[in-house]
């Protein structure tokens, strides 16, 4: 092993006021991430910096996703955590990802992730479709920036004009 030693584990967090149980159907999330080969878990470390590590989904039930990680990396107790599952094809033509927020509980090395929210996206594996879709999204963004004054504000900033001057 190289590099600095692993920092100490963060203290356990207080549970959210709405509880720690899943707020979305776990089976649906498990189904959506089944085809996504890369999975990451993130939580706040003891120093306040994010800790991000690869995990595997070893199973699921109504209480959450069962996660596996390299020994000693998951902190004991409960805490808020983020989860990402994704797949990228060559040259990022055709990407898929699903993110979740939720509650991680680690007890005797067993990790249970109870998802509270989940969003995802998928882009088709077609360079033509991706190019057209990206162009349309960019055009929509430019129009929105013109309507809400962002474009004018950026032109003033580029010219060195301070707001309110």
Secondary structure, 3 states (H helix, E strand, C coil): CCCCCCCCCCCCCCCCCCCCCCCCCHHHHHHHHCCCCEEEEEEECCCCCEEEEECEEEEEECCEEEEECCCCCCCCEEEEEEEEEEEECHHHCCEEEEEEEEEEEEECCEEEEEEEEEEEEECCCCHHHHHHHHHHHHHHHHHHHHHHCHHHHHHHHHCCCCCCC
